[in-house]
C-alpha cells in the first residue's frame, strides 16, 4: 500500500501576500492590546518549529521541500504563518473578552487568509513554484495523532466530570478548534495549494478540519486559564453563554463588576480599554441578573 502523501504547491507570491496579512494581523493585536494572544502566538510558532521543522523535516525527513528559497528560511515562514496566527486567534476566542472583538478578529482571520489565496491566483507577481510534502505514514504520525485526539476528548470529559467545564464550554472549545483549522483549509482550497495525489480531496479537508487543531485544544484551554489567572490573580465565575451577546467589555471579568467600587484599579483599567459607557452598561446588566 502506498504511503499517504499530503502535498502543497504554491507560488512565491503567495508568501508575499501572506506576509502582508501577518503584518496586518499583528498590527490589529497590538492596537487592541492583545498581549497574551501575541505571547501565545510566539509559543505556537515555537511548537510548529519543533514539530514541523525539526522533527518532521530534520529528524524523520517525512517533510520534504523543493523550491528556490533556502529551505531553512522557508520553514521559518512556513511555521510562523500558521503557528502564530492560529494560536493567537485561538487564544482570543477562548479568552472571550466580548462578542464584538471576537467577530472582528474572526472576519479578519477568515477573509485575510482567503484573500491571500485568491490574490496569489489573480495577481501574478512571481509564480515560481514551491512544493512541500509530508508522508503521514512516517513515524506512525496518524496513529499518534489518533491517540492524542482520543486523549484530548477523554480529558474534556474528565474536566466535565470534575466540574471544571460545562457542556457548553466543551462544545465551544471544540468549535473554536474546528474554526481554526477550517480557515487554513479554506485558504489552501481557494489558492489551489492543497493537493492529494494530484487532486484536491474533500475527505482530507474534512478530516483535517475536525481533527488537526482539535487534538490539543483542551490543553490549550487549560493553559489559557493559567494565563488569565496570572493576569488577574484569580479566575472569575463564567456567565452562561446566553448572556454573552449582551456583554460589551470583558466577559471573563464582568461577574466581578457589581463588587468593584468607583476607585477600583480594575474598573479604571477596564474603562481605559473599553470606555465608561460599556463598563457602566455591563455593571447595570449584571446587577439586573441578581
N, C-alpha and C positions, 0 to 999 in steps of 0.2 A: 504494500500500500504506500502511495506517495505521501511524503511528509506534508502537513498543511503549511503552505507558504502564504503569508499576508504581505502584499506589496503596495507601496505608494510611489507614484511617479508625479513629479511636479516641475514646473519651470522655475528658473531663478527668480522671475518677477513675483512669484507667489511669496517668496521670502521677503522681498521688498515691501509688499503690501502688508504682510503680517507684522513686520517690524513697525510700520506706521500705526497699525491698530494697537500694538503693545504699548507704544508711546502714549496714545490717547487713553488707553485703559489705565495706565499708571497715573496719568495726569488727573483722571477722574477720582481715583482712590485718594490721591494727595489732597485735592480740593475739598473732598468730603471728610477728610480726617480719618480715613480708614487705615490706621497704622497697624493694627493686629492682622487684618487681611493681607497687608503688604508683607509683614513678617512671615505669615503663614504661606504666602506665595513663594517667598525665598526658600522656605523649608521644603515646599513642594518641588521646586527646581532641583534642590539638592537630592531629594528622593529619586527623581527621574534620572538625574545624572548617575546615581549609584546603580539603579536597576537597568535602565535602558542603555546607558552608555557603557558603564564599567562592566556589569555582569553580562548583559546580552551581547554587547559589541566586542568588548575586550576579552573577557574570560571565556564565555561559551561560544563566541563567534556565531551565535544564532541570528544576530542582526548583521546584515550586510549593507554596504553602501557603495554607490558609484556615481561620480559626478565631478565637475571641475573645481568645487570648493574643497579646501583642506578638510578631511573627514573630522578631525578634532574640533575645528572651528564650526563645521556644520552641526555637529552634535551639541555644541553649546546653544545654538539657536533651537535645534530640534527638541531639546529637553526643556529649554526655558519657556518656549511658547505655550505648550500645554501645562507644564509644571506650575509656572507662576500664575497663569490666567485661570486655570481650572481650580486650583487650590484657593486662590484669593476670592473667586466667585463663590466657592463652596462655603467659605467662612462667612461671607456677607449673608448668604441665605440661611445658614444655621444660626448666626447671631440674631437675625430678625429684629433689627432696630425698629423699622417701620415699613409699611407696605409701599410707600412712595419710593424710598431708596431701593427696595428690592425690585420694584417694577422697572425703574430707570436702568439699574445695572443689568437686569435680565435682558432688556431691549438692546443695550449697548453690547452685551456679551454675544447675543444671538445674531443681531444684524451686523455687528462688526466682523465676526468670523465668516458669516455667509458672504458679505461683501468682499472680503479678502479672496474667497474662492471665485466669485463672479468676476471681479476685476482682473484676476490673473488670467481669466479666459478671454475677456473682452479687450483688454489693453495689452498689446504685445510689446512690453518693454524689453524683456530678454527671455526668450523661450528655450534656452538651453536646458536640457532635461537632467534632472537629478532623480535617481532611483534608490529607494531604501526598502529593504525587505526584512521579514522576521520569520524564522522557522519555529512555528508554535509547538513542534514536536520535540525540539531540543531541550534537554534538561527537565523533561516532564512538566513543561510550563502549564499545559492545560490541566493536568492532574493537580498541580499545586494551586492554581487559581480556583479550581473547583472546590478543593478542600478549604481554602481561605474563605471563599464565598459562603460555604456551609457554616464555617465557624463564625462568620460575621452575623449570619441570621440567628444562630444559636445565642450569640452574645446579646443581640437585640431582645430575644425572648427572656434571657436571664435578667437583663436590666428591667424589663417589664415586670417580671415576677418579683424583683426586689423593690418595685415601685419607684425606680429611678427614671422610668419612662412611662408615658401614657400611650395608649394605642394610637392616638392622633399624632404623637411625636414619632412613633415608629414609622407610620405611613409617610409623614412629612419628610423624615430623614432619607428614606429610600426614593422619594420623588425628587429630592434635591440631587442625589447621586445619579439618577436617571437623566435629569435635565443637563447635568454637567457633561456627560458623555454623549447625549443626543446632539448637543451643539457641535461637538467635534465631528461626529459622523455626518451631520448635515453639511458642514463645511467641506469635508472630503468628498461628499457626494456631488455638490454643485460645481466643484472645481475639477471633477474627473480624476482626482488623485487616487481614491481608493480602488484598487484592483484586486481581484482574486482569480488566478488562472486566466488573466486577460479580460475579465469582465467584472462589473460591479455585482455584488451579492447582497440581496435583501436579508438573507439569513444571517450573514456576517454582521451586517449593520444592526439587526435586531438583538443578536446575542451580545455584541459589544455594548450597545446602549443599556441593556438591562444588567450586565454583569461587570464590565471593566472597572468602572469607578465605584460601583456599589460594594466591591469586595472589601473596601476599607472604610466605608462611610460611617459605621458606628464608632470605631476607634477615633475617627476624626471628630465626631460629635463630642466624645469624652475629652479629647484634647482641647477643643473649643471651649468647653465648660471650664476647664482648668485655666485657660487664658482669661475668661471673664471673671473667674474668682480672683485671679491675680490682680486684675484691673480694679475690681470693685470691693475686694476684701471679703466678699460673700456672694452667694447666689440667691437671687430673689425668686419667690414662688411665681411660676409662669401662669399667665392667663390662659384660659381656653381659647382655641383658635377662632371661635365665633366673635370674639371681641377684637381680633387683630386689626380688622379693617377700620376700626374707629380710633386707633392709636396714631397720633401724629408725631410723637417724639421718639421715645425709646421703649420698645416692647419689653425688654429684659429688666428695665429698672422701674417701670411705671407702677408696679404694685407698692413701691415704697413712697410714692408721691404724696399720698394723703397723710404721711407721717413726718414729712420734712417741713421745716419752718422757712420763713421768708429769707433768713440769712444763711441757710444751708449751702455749703460749698458745692454739693452735688446739684442742688437746684440751680445755683448760679451758673455752674458749668453747662448744664443742660439748656439753660436759657441762651447762653452764648452760642451753642451749637444749633439749636432748633428755633430760637426766638420765643419770647414770653407768651405770645398768643397760643402757640401749640402746647407749651408746658401747662399753661393755665387750663386749656381745654381738656388735657388728659387728667389733671388733678380733679376737675369737676366731674369728668366721666367716671373715674374710679370711685369717687365719693358717692355717685349715684347708684353704684352697684351694691353698696353696703346697706 
